[in-house]
């Protein structure tokens, strides 16, 4: 009997040692990236921004696992089922190495690291549409127009030195799709051509270094506007009077006046556009932006002037406007008088 107990004890001790050894050497059969799914919100954080990290697994029950979180090798949180971790990024260029270790209830242990180094990028855009010289405003994006965007990135390397624009990789997206031809190394400029039926469009750029250790993202929504055409008096002594647009009515105090139609936000208006002028509904043979009216009869009254610019290649780029020319007091025959003088009759 004692001999049997002695043999049983030896077998039990060997079994215990064997069991511990198996647990110590057990490793996951699949790569960690396939076992653990990580979600970082926001995906590309900015400087001094709150970040939430969540891990999930369909292979192991993480609610029963011991999970520890580290930032730059310093333990920040640990406990059973700690699947969520929150922290705040530092300034631009600050590196946060987030490491999590997992030990499951089955005794499986593994770890993974995430490096987050926030950067910043600003998107500037301008339309390539026409605006007159010395125009203080911004050329707006019109239907079938073209937009030029420039990404100004502020990303720092590990030594705190700012990357040059040509040292970074730019990924441009329009809507839901990536423009692979416009994206790539050093491509910080993006051109977008609007369609016939244009709608507000979101343009996004993601900027990263070659090692993909620091990133920044920015987006902007650009909405197309209708182009405009505005008439200005073309004074023979002072030139085009840009200080006062012609609207409503214009009082003709002399015998002659010249006007210039100025297009806004058209692409190549003089090369692709057709100007039209009308006096009281009758079209003038003039097809340029310049026109002169003469009151050779000294008539009194008014005439309605309509003018427009139509795109011949970009059919959605068109605009029209109108105003009245007034000659002294109104009279029934005044409109006829200026009408005849306009056509030289």
PAROTI-450076 format. One record per residue (C-alpha): residue number from 1; residue in one letter; chain; x, y, z. Coordinates in Angstrom, 3 decimals. Layout:
<nodes>
+-----+-----+-------+----------+----------+----------+
!   n ! res ! chain !       xx !       yy !       zz !
+-----+-----+-------+----------+----------+----------+
! NUM !   a !     A !        X !        Y !        Z !
...
+-----+-----+-------+----------+----------+----------+
</nodes>
This chain:
<nodes>
+-----+-----+-------+----------+----------+----------+
!   n ! res ! chain !       xx !       yy !       zz !
+-----+-----+-------+----------+----------+----------+
!   1 !   x !     A !    0.000 !    0.000 !    0.000 !
!   2 !   x !     A !    2.791 !    2.471 !    0.877 !
!   3 !   x !     A !    4.550 !    1.553 !   -2.366 !
!   4 !   x !     A !    1.396 !    2.362 !   -4.336 !
!   5 !   x !     A !    0.987 !    5.745 !   -2.642 !
!   6 !   x !     A !    4.624 !    6.582 !   -3.314 !
!   7 !   x !     A !    4.278 !    5.754 !   -7.033 !
!   8 !   x !     A !    0.996 !    7.751 !   -7.243 !
!   9 !   x !     A !    2.641 !   10.794 !   -5.640 !
!  10 !   x !     A !    5.500 !   10.725 !   -8.137 !
!  11 !   x !     A !    3.047 !   10.525 !  -11.065 !
!  12 !   x !     A !    0.979 !   13.449 !   -9.653 !
!  13 !   x !     A !    4.059 !   15.656 !   -9.173 !
!  14 !   x !     A !    5.280 !   14.946 !  -12.730 !
!  15 !   x !     A !    1.849 !   15.726 !  -14.090 !
!  16 !   x !     A !    1.778 !   19.071 !  -12.277 !
!  17 !   x !     A !    5.171 !   20.095 !  -13.624 !
!  18 !   x !     A !    4.165 !   19.009 !  -17.115 !
!  19 !   x !     A !    0.984 !   21.112 !  -16.971 !
!  20 !   x !     A !    2.840 !   24.278 !  -15.911 !
!  21 !   x !     A !    5.397 !   23.832 !  -18.668 !
!  22 !   x !     A !    2.729 !   23.611 !  -21.329 !
!  23 !   x !     A !    1.119 !   26.850 !  -20.117 !
!  24 !   x !     A !    4.408 !   28.730 !  -20.078 !
!  25 !   x !     A !    5.259 !   27.856 !  -23.686 !
!  26 !   x !     A !    1.820 !   28.262 !  -25.219 !
!  27 !   x !     A !    1.679 !   30.987 !  -27.890 !
!  28 !   x !     A !   -1.118 !   32.117 !  -30.247 !
!  29 !   x !     A !   -1.059 !   30.294 !  -33.571 !
!  30 !   x !     A !   -2.148 !   33.379 !  -35.537 !
!  31 !   x !     A !   -0.445 !   36.772 !  -35.873 !
!  32 !   x !     A !   -1.482 !   39.292 !  -33.228 !
!  33 !   x !     A !   -2.964 !   41.621 !  -35.868 !
!  34 !   x !     A !   -5.396 !   38.876 !  -36.876 !
!  35 !   x !     A !   -6.328 !   37.990 !  -33.314 !
!  36 !   x !     A !   -6.743 !   41.515 !  -31.948 !
!  37 !   x !     A !   -8.618 !   44.265 !  -33.776 !
!  38 !   x !     A !   -7.694 !   47.775 !  -32.715 !
!  39 !   x !     A !   -9.841 !   50.874 !  -33.189 !
!  40 !   x !     A !   -8.309 !   54.317 !  -32.652 !
!  41 !   x !     A !  -10.691 !   57.294 !  -32.516 !
!  42 !   x !     A !   -9.899 !   59.638 !  -34.127 !
!  43 !   x !     A !   -7.904 !   57.506 !  -36.527 !
!  44 !   x !     A !   -5.347 !   60.269 !  -37.115 !
!  45 !   x !     A !   -5.288 !   62.419 !  -33.967 !
!  46 !   x !     A !   -4.266 !   66.065 !  -33.882 !
!  47 !   x !     A !   -2.121 !   67.714 !  -31.251 !
!  48 !   x !     A !   -3.518 !   67.893 !  -27.697 !
!  49 !   x !     A !   -6.545 !   65.848 !  -28.695 !
!  50 !   x !     A !   -8.351 !   63.191 !  -26.656 !
!  51 !   x !     A !   -7.887 !   59.716 !  -28.125 !
!  52 !   x !     A !   -9.805 !   56.515 !  -27.419 !
!  53 !   x !     A !   -8.357 !   53.063 !  -28.158 !
!  54 !   x !     A !  -10.517 !   49.929 !  -28.101 !
!  55 !   x !     A !   -9.378 !   46.344 !  -28.681 !
!  56 !   x !     A !  -11.584 !   43.414 !  -29.690 !
!  57 !   x !     A !  -10.972 !   39.710 !  -30.297 !
!  58 !   x !     A !  -13.054 !   36.925 !  -31.787 !
!  59 !   x !     A !  -10.505 !   34.315 !  -30.726 !
!  60 !   x !     A !  -10.316 !   35.051 !  -26.993 !
!  61 !   x !     A !  -12.655 !   36.394 !  -24.348 !
!  62 !   x !     A !  -10.940 !   39.675 !  -23.462 !
!  63 !   x !     A !  -13.462 !   40.378 !  -20.704 !
!  64 !   x !     A !  -11.680 !   37.640 !  -18.698 !
!  65 !   x !     A !   -8.146 !   38.634 !  -19.717 !
!  66 !   x !     A !   -5.724 !   40.817 !  -17.804 !
!  67 !   x !     A !   -4.913 !   43.810 !  -19.978 !
!  68 !   x !     A !   -2.240 !   46.402 !  -19.223 !
!  69 !   x !     A !   -1.685 !   49.702 !  -21.014 !
!  70 !   x !     A !    1.625 !   51.569 !  -21.241 !
!  71 !   x !     A !    2.647 !   54.946 !  -22.632 !
!  72 !   x !     A !    6.353 !   55.130 !  -23.474 !
!  73 !   x !     A !    6.947 !   52.063 !  -21.247 !
!  74 !   x !     A !    5.172 !   53.589 !  -18.244 !
!  75 !   x !     A !    2.200 !   51.643 !  -16.908 !
!  76 !   x !     A !   -0.937 !   53.785 !  -17.076 !
!  77 !   x !     A !   -3.768 !   51.293 !  -16.542 !
!  78 !   x !     A !   -4.194 !   47.593 !  -15.827 !
!  79 !   x !     A !   -6.969 !   45.192 !  -14.889 !
!  80 !   x !     A !   -9.316 !   42.423 !  -15.986 !
!  81 !   x !     A !  -11.244 !   43.264 !  -19.161 !
!  82 !   x !     A !   -9.593 !   46.688 !  -19.672 !
!  83 !   x !     A !  -10.367 !   46.799 !  -23.386 !
!  84 !   x !     A !  -10.642 !   50.593 !  -23.561 !
!  85 !   x !     A !   -7.896 !   53.135 !  -23.011 !
!  86 !   x !     A !   -8.043 !   56.923 !  -23.222 !
!  87 !   x !     A !   -5.226 !   59.448 !  -23.360 !
!  88 !   x !     A !   -4.415 !   62.897 !  -24.723 !
!  89 !   x !     A !   -1.822 !   63.504 !  -27.412 !
!  90 !   x !     A !    0.991 !   65.994 !  -26.911 !
!  91 !   x !     A !    2.136 !   68.834 !  -29.106 !
!  92 !   x !     A !    3.090 !   68.429 !  -32.755 !
!  93 !   x !     A !    5.955 !   65.946 !  -33.051 !
!  94 !   x !     A !    5.426 !   64.415 !  -29.589 !
!  95 !   x !     A !    5.743 !   60.621 !  -29.797 !
!  96 !   x !     A !    3.331 !   58.485 !  -27.775 !
!  97 !   x !     A !    4.181 !   54.793 !  -27.910 !
!  98 !   x !     A !    1.054 !   52.986 !  -26.717 !
!  99 !   x !     A !    1.659 !   49.367 !  -25.748 !
! 100 !   x !     A !   -0.915 !   46.905 !  -24.488 !
! 101 !   x !     A !   -0.209 !   43.450 !  -23.050 !
! 102 !   x !     A !   -2.811 !   40.720 !  -22.778 !
! 103 !   x !     A !   -2.850 !   37.564 !  -20.710 !
! 104 !   x !     A !   -5.936 !   35.484 !  -21.352 !
! 105 !   x !     A !   -7.666 !   33.176 !  -18.896 !
! 106 !   x !     A !   -6.224 !   30.282 !  -20.945 !
! 107 !   x !     A !   -2.741 !   31.521 !  -20.131 !
! 108 !   x !     A !   -1.934 !   32.950 !  -23.570 !
! 109 !   x !     A !    0.187 !   36.118 !  -23.478 !
! 110 !   x !     A !    0.944 !   38.597 !  -26.244 !
! 111 !   x !     A !    1.476 !   42.335 !  -26.751 !
! 112 !   x !     A !    1.234 !   45.016 !  -29.412 !
! 113 !   x !     A !    2.391 !   48.636 !  -29.772 !
! 114 !   x !     A !    0.862 !   51.666 !  -31.492 !
! 115 !   x !     A !    2.905 !   54.789 !  -32.195 !
! 116 !   x !     A !    1.069 !   58.087 !  -32.411 !
! 117 !   x !     A !    2.877 !   61.309 !  -33.331 !
! 118 !   x !     A !    0.438 !   64.121 !  -34.144 !
! 119 !   x !     A !    1.036 !   66.552 !  -36.964 !
! 120 !   x !     A !   -0.937 !   69.307 !  -38.601 !
! 121 !   x !     A !   -1.927 !   70.133 !  -42.154 !
! 122 !   x !     A !   -3.822 !   73.109 !  -43.554 !
! 123 !   x !     A !   -5.685 !   73.050 !  -46.854 !
! 124 !   x !     A !   -5.733 !   76.201 !  -48.956 !
! 125 !   x !     A !   -7.761 !   76.411 !  -52.149 !
! 126 !   x !     A !   -8.374 !   78.843 !  -54.931 !
! 127 !   x !     A !  -10.371 !   78.778 !  -58.101 !
! 128 !   x !     A !   -8.563 !   79.218 !  -61.397 !
! 129 !   x !     A !  -11.549 !   81.263 !  -62.581 !
! 130 !   x !     A !  -11.095 !   84.818 !  -63.822 !
! 131 !   x !     A !  -11.260 !   87.924 !  -61.659 !
! 132 !   x !     A !  -10.296 !   91.452 !  -62.796 !
! 133 !   x !     A !   -6.954 !   93.020 !  -61.871 !
! 134 !   x !     A !   -6.667 !   94.342 !  -58.298 !
! 135 !   x !     A !   -9.753 !   92.405 !  -57.239 !
! 136 !   x !     A !   -9.482 !   92.067 !  -53.455 !
! 137 !   x !     A !  -11.820 !   89.125 !  -53.120 !
! 138 !   x !     A !  -11.263 !   85.442 !  -53.757 !
! 139 !   x !     A !  -12.050 !   83.759 !  -57.040 !
! 140 !   x !     A !  -14.904 !   81.382 !  -56.279 !
! 141 !   x !     A !  -15.374 !   77.919 !  -57.696 !
! 142 !   x !     A !  -18.073 !   77.982 !  -60.387 !
! 143 !   x !     A !  -19.850 !   75.224 !  -62.269 !
! 144 !   x !     A !  -17.454 !   73.241 !  -64.480 !
! 145 !   x !     A !  -14.630 !   75.272 !  -62.981 !
! 146 !   x !     A !  -11.250 !   74.197 !  -61.687 !
! 147 !   x !     A !   -9.919 !   74.335 !  -58.143 !
! 148 !   x !     A !   -6.296 !   74.288 !  -57.039 !
! 149 !   x !     A !   -5.605 !   73.021 !  -53.517 !
! 150 !   x !     A !   -2.310 !   73.192 !  -51.629 !
! 151 !   x !     A !   -1.539 !   71.153 !  -48.507 !
! 152 !   x !     A !    0.636 !   72.972 !  -45.967 !
! 153 !   x !     A !    1.898 !   70.262 !  -43.621 !
! 154 !   x !     A !    3.571 !   70.693 !  -40.253 !
! 155 !   x !     A !    5.134 !   67.338 !  -39.374 !
! 156 !   x !     A !    8.272 !   66.899 !  -37.270 !
! 157 !   x !     A !   10.839 !   64.111 !  -37.268 !
! 158 !   x !     A !   12.260 !   62.438 !  -34.130 !
! 159 !   x !     A !   14.742 !   65.318 !  -33.720 !
! 160 !   x !     A !   12.008 !   67.942 !  -33.827 !
! 161 !   x !     A !   12.940 !   69.154 !  -37.318 !
! 162 !   x !     A !   10.087 !   70.015 !  -39.662 !
! 163 !   x !     A !    9.792 !   67.913 !  -42.798 !
! 164 !   x !     A !   10.043 !   69.696 !  -46.118 !
! 165 !   x !     A !    6.920 !   69.456 !  -48.337 !
! 166 !   x !     A !    8.794 !   67.367 !  -50.894 !
! 167 !   x !     A !    9.770 !   64.810 !  -48.208 !
! 168 !   x !     A !    6.219 !   63.760 !  -47.398 !
! 169 !   x !     A !    3.636 !   61.460 !  -48.937 !
! 170 !   x !     A !    0.244 !   62.937 !  -49.821 !
! 171 !   x !     A !   -2.927 !   60.902 !  -50.298 !
! 172 !   x !     A !   -5.736 !   62.901 !  -51.919 !
! 173 !   x !     A !   -9.370 !   61.846 !  -51.746 !
! 174 !   x !     A !  -12.403 !   63.341 !  -53.461 !
! 175 !   x !     A !  -15.671 !   62.125 !  -52.062 !
! 176 !   x !     A !  -15.226 !   58.447 !  -51.216 !
! 177 !   x !     A !  -12.501 !   57.674 !  -53.736 !
! 178 !   x !     A !   -8.724 !   58.111 !  -53.674 !
! 179 !   x !     A !   -7.109 !   59.891 !  -56.602 !
! 180 !   x !     A !   -4.088 !   57.653 !  -57.062 !
! 181 !   x !     A !   -2.642 !   59.698 !  -59.927 !
! 182 !   x !     A !   -2.635 !   62.895 !  -57.877 !
! 183 !   x !     A !   -1.321 !   61.180 !  -54.738 !
! 184 !   x !     A !    2.253 !   60.294 !  -53.950 !
! 185 !   x !     A !    5.630 !   61.482 !  -52.768 !
! 186 !   x !     A !    5.942 !   65.272 !  -52.688 !
! 187 !   x !     A !    2.545 !   65.837 !  -54.358 !
! 188 !   x !     A !    1.202 !   68.604 !  -52.132 !
! 189 !   x !     A !   -0.832 !   70.295 !  -54.911 !
! 190 !   x !     A !   -4.173 !   68.951 !  -56.134 !
! 191 !   x !     A !   -6.357 !   70.076 !  -59.059 !
! 192 !   x !     A !  -10.032 !   69.299 !  -59.302 !
! 193 !   x !     A !  -12.263 !   69.932 !  -62.322 !
! 194 !   x !     A !  -15.979 !   70.279 !  -61.637 !
! 195 !   x !     A !  -18.621 !   68.427 !  -63.616 !
! 196 !   x !     A !  -21.556 !   69.740 !  -65.628 !
! 197 !   x !     A !  -23.808 !   68.930 !  -62.702 !
! 198 !   x !     A !  -21.645 !   70.077 !  -59.823 !
! 199 !   x !     A !  -22.503 !   69.597 !  -56.169 !
! 200 !   x !     A !  -20.656 !   70.315 !  -52.923 !
! 201 !   x !     A !  -17.548 !   68.155 !  -52.878 !
! 202 !   x !     A !  -15.356 !   67.106 !  -49.961 !
! 203 !   x !     A !  -11.627 !   67.088 !  -50.632 !
! 204 !   x !     A !   -9.398 !   65.318 !  -48.120 !
! 205 !   x !     A !   -5.649 !   64.967 !  -47.833 !
! 206 !   x !     A !   -3.656 !   62.655 !  -45.594 !
! 207 !   x !     A !    0.017 !   63.482 !  -45.114 !
! 208 !   x !     A !    2.647 !   61.138 !  -43.666 !
! 209 !   x !     A !    6.391 !   60.616 !  -43.596 !
! 210 !   x !     A !    8.108 !   57.749 !  -45.379 !
! 211 !   x !     A !    8.210 !   55.633 !  -42.227 !
! 212 !   x !     A !    4.493 !   56.284 !  -41.665 !
! 213 !   x !     A !    5.205 !   57.153 !  -38.017 !
! 214 !   x !     A !    3.663 !   60.618 !  -38.074 !
! 215 !   x !     A !    0.508 !   61.667 !  -39.879 !
! 216 !   x !     A !   -1.915 !   64.509 !  -40.310 !
! 217 !   x !     A !   -5.251 !   64.819 !  -42.062 !
! 218 !   x !     A !   -7.432 !   67.677 !  -43.253 !
! 219 !   x !     A !  -10.570 !   68.056 !  -45.347 !
! 220 !   x !     A !  -12.661 !   70.823 !  -46.821 !
! 221 !   x !     A !  -16.062 !   71.021 !  -48.521 !
! 222 !   x !     A !  -16.152 !   73.192 !  -51.635 !
! 223 !   x !     A !  -19.498 !   74.302 !  -53.018 !
! 224 !   x !     A !  -19.851 !   75.577 !  -56.588 !
! 225 !   x !     A !  -21.277 !   79.047 !  -57.175 !
! 226 !   x !     A !  -22.845 !   80.638 !  -60.224 !
! 227 !   x !     A !  -20.469 !   82.895 !  -62.175 !
! 228 !   x !     A !  -21.298 !   86.576 !  -62.475 !
! 229 !   x !     A !  -20.981 !   89.362 !  -65.009 !
! 230 !   x !     A !  -20.995 !   93.030 !  -64.003 !
! 231 !   x !     A !  -20.943 !   96.192 !  -66.117 !
! 232 !   x !     A !  -18.709 !   99.169 !  -65.348 !
! 233 !   x !     A !  -18.419 !  102.524 !  -67.032 !
! 234 !   x !     A !  -15.337 !  102.800 !  -69.212 !
! 235 !   x !     A !  -14.354 !  106.439 !  -68.803 !
! 236 !   x !     A !  -12.136 !  107.759 !  -71.653 !
! 237 !   x !     A !   -9.978 !  109.694 !  -69.159 !
! 238 !   x !     A !  -10.012 !  107.491 !  -66.057 !
! 239 !   x !     A !  -10.452 !  104.043 !  -67.549 !
! 240 !   x !     A !  -12.756 !  101.369 !  -66.171 !
! 241 !   x !     A !  -14.537 !  102.705 !  -63.071 !
! 242 !   x !     A !  -14.214 !   99.620 !  -60.884 !
! 243 !   x !     A !  -15.264 !  101.641 !  -57.856 !
! 244 !   x !     A !  -18.933 !  101.578 !  -58.921 !
! 245 !   x !     A !  -20.750 !   98.722 !  -60.606 !
! 246 !   x !     A !  -23.642 !   99.566 !  -62.923 !
! 247 !   x !     A !  -26.920 !   98.276 !  -61.551 !
! 248 !   x !     A !  -30.470 !   99.480 !  -61.761 !
! 249 !   x !     A !  -29.972 !  102.543 !  -63.936 !
! 250 !   x !     A !  -27.285 !  104.799 !  -65.371 !
! 251 !   x !     A !  -27.790 !  108.499 !  -66.110 !
! 252 !   x !     A !  -26.271 !  109.555 !  -69.423 !
! 253 !   x !     A !  -25.423 !  113.236 !  -69.094 !
! 254 !   x !     A !  -23.467 !  113.532 !  -72.337 !
! 255 !   x !     A !  -23.885 !  112.213 !  -75.838 !
! 256 !   x !     A !  -21.801 !  109.060 !  -75.453 !
! 257 !   x !     A !  -20.917 !  106.424 !  -72.872 !
! 258 !   x !     A !  -18.892 !  103.213 !  -72.986 !
! 259 !   x !     A !  -19.304 !  100.151 !  -70.803 !
! 260 !   x !     A !  -17.178 !   97.100 !  -70.116 !
! 261 !   x !     A !  -18.687 !   93.798 !  -69.016 !
! 262 !   x !     A !  -16.413 !   92.133 !  -66.445 !
! 263 !   x !     A !  -16.811 !   88.395 !  -65.880 !
! 264 !   x !     A !  -16.219 !   86.828 !  -62.475 !
! 265 !   x !     A !  -15.245 !   83.170 !  -61.855 !
! 266 !   x !     A !  -15.340 !   82.096 !  -65.513 !
! 267 !   x !     A !  -12.557 !   79.908 !  -66.866 !
! 268 !   x !     A !  -10.998 !   81.520 !  -69.933 !
! 269 !   x !     A !  -13.971 !   83.832 !  -70.570 !
! 270 !   x !     A !  -12.500 !   85.654 !  -73.564 !
! 271 !   x !     A !  -11.183 !   82.503 !  -75.214 !
! 272 !   x !     A !  -14.229 !   80.298 !  -74.658 !
! 273 !   x !     A !  -17.052 !   82.751 !  -73.943 !
! 274 !   x !     A !  -19.447 !   84.629 !  -76.216 !
! 275 !   x !     A !  -20.644 !   88.087 !  -75.183 !
! 276 !   x !     A !  -24.088 !   89.314 !  -76.241 !
! 277 !   x !     A !  -25.633 !   92.772 !  -75.879 !
! 278 !   x !     A !  -29.308 !   93.729 !  -76.295 !
! 279 !   x !     A !  -31.094 !   97.079 !  -76.411 !
! 280 !   x !     A !  -34.796 !   96.836 !  -75.672 !
! 281 !   x !     A !  -34.702 !   93.185 !  -76.669 !
! 282 !   x !     A !  -32.885 !   93.650 !  -79.997 !
! 283 !   x !     A !  -29.455 !   92.049 !  -80.234 !
! 284 !   x !     A !  -26.409 !   94.133 !  -81.041 !
! 285 !   x !     A !  -23.764 !   92.887 !  -83.483 !
! 286 !   x !     A !  -21.147 !   93.526 !  -80.756 !
! 287 !   x !     A !  -19.707 !   90.235 !  -79.381 !
! 288 !   x !     A !  -16.931 !   91.481 !  -77.091 !
! 289 !   x !     A !  -17.014 !   92.741 !  -73.530 !
! 290 !   x !     A !  -16.828 !   96.367 !  -74.702 !
! 291 !   x !     A !  -19.674 !   98.476 !  -76.051 !
! 292 !   x !     A !  -20.421 !  102.194 !  -76.683 !
! 293 !   x !     A !  -23.811 !  103.911 !  -76.686 !
! 294 !   x !     A !  -24.419 !  107.274 !  -78.447 !
! 295 !   x !     A !  -27.336 !  109.630 !  -78.163 !
! 296 !   x !     A !  -26.882 !  111.579 !  -81.415 !
! 297 !   x !     A !  -30.487 !  112.819 !  -81.549 !
! 298 !   x !     A !  -30.550 !  114.381 !  -78.075 !
! 299 !   x !     A !  -33.546 !  112.234 !  -77.202 !
! 300 !   x !     A !  -34.937 !  111.919 !  -73.701 !
! 301 !   x !     A !  -36.099 !  108.657 !  -72.170 !
! 302 !   x !     A !  -34.555 !  105.334 !  -71.298 !
! 303 !   x !     A !  -33.569 !  102.011 !  -72.849 !
! 304 !   x !     A !  -33.141 !   98.643 !  -71.210 !
! 305 !   x !     A !  -29.715 !   97.083 !  -71.709 !
! 306 !   x !     A !  -29.325 !   93.325 !  -71.329 !
! 307 !   x !     A !  -25.980 !   91.579 !  -71.625 !
! 308 !   x !     A !  -24.697 !   88.070 !  -71.030 !
! 309 !   x !     A !  -21.703 !   85.795 !  -71.356 !
! 310 !   x !     A !  -22.153 !   82.173 !  -72.423 !
! 311 !   x !     A !  -19.488 !   79.498 !  -72.203 !
! 312 !   x !     A !  -19.007 !   77.651 !  -75.479 !
! 313 !   x !     A !  -17.029 !   74.739 !  -73.991 !
! 314 !   x !     A !  -18.268 !   74.907 !  -70.402 !
! 315 !   x !     A !  -22.000 !   75.163 !  -71.012 !
! 316 !   x !     A !  -22.839 !   75.681 !  -67.328 !
! 317 !   x !     A !  -20.621 !   78.748 !  -67.139 !
! 318 !   x !     A !  -22.992 !   81.516 !  -68.135 !
! 319 !   x !     A !  -24.252 !   84.714 !  -66.562 !
! 320 !   x !     A !  -26.454 !   87.653 !  -67.464 !
! 321 !   x !     A !  -27.380 !   91.065 !  -66.109 !
! 322 !   x !     A !  -29.159 !   94.255 !  -67.133 !
! 323 !   x !     A !  -29.609 !   97.931 !  -66.404 !
! 324 !   x !     A !  -31.363 !  100.982 !  -67.817 !
! 325 !   x !     A !  -29.770 !  103.993 !  -69.496 !
! 326 !   x !     A !  -31.684 !  107.179 !  -68.656 !
! 327 !   x !     A !  -31.528 !  110.321 !  -70.770 !
! 328 !   x !     A !  -33.145 !  113.221 !  -68.887 !
! 329 !   x !     A !  -36.885 !  113.053 !  -68.461 !
! 330 !   x !     A !  -38.714 !  109.996 !  -69.691 !
! 331 !   x !     A !  -40.535 !  110.265 !  -73.009 !
! 332 !   x !     A !  -42.248 !  107.909 !  -75.380 !
! 333 !   x !     A !  -39.820 !  108.562 !  -78.210 !
! 334 !   x !     A !  -36.683 !  108.579 !  -76.064 !
! 335 !   x !     A !  -36.183 !  104.838 !  -76.219 !
! 336 !   x !     A !  -36.469 !  104.931 !  -80.006 !
! 337 !   x !     A !  -33.923 !  107.735 !  -80.251 !
! 338 !   x !     A !  -31.168 !  105.915 !  -78.347 !
! 339 !   x !     A !  -32.088 !  102.680 !  -80.067 !
! 340 !   x !     A !  -31.408 !  104.244 !  -83.488 !
! 341 !   x !     A !  -28.219 !  105.989 !  -82.379 !
! 342 !   x !     A !  -26.896 !  102.729 !  -80.954 !
! 343 !   x !     A !  -27.131 !  101.011 !  -84.350 !
! 344 !   x !     A !  -25.868 !  104.100 !  -86.153 !
! 345 !   x !     A !  -29.152 !  104.755 !  -88.035 !
+-----+-----+-------+----------+----------+----------+
</nodes>
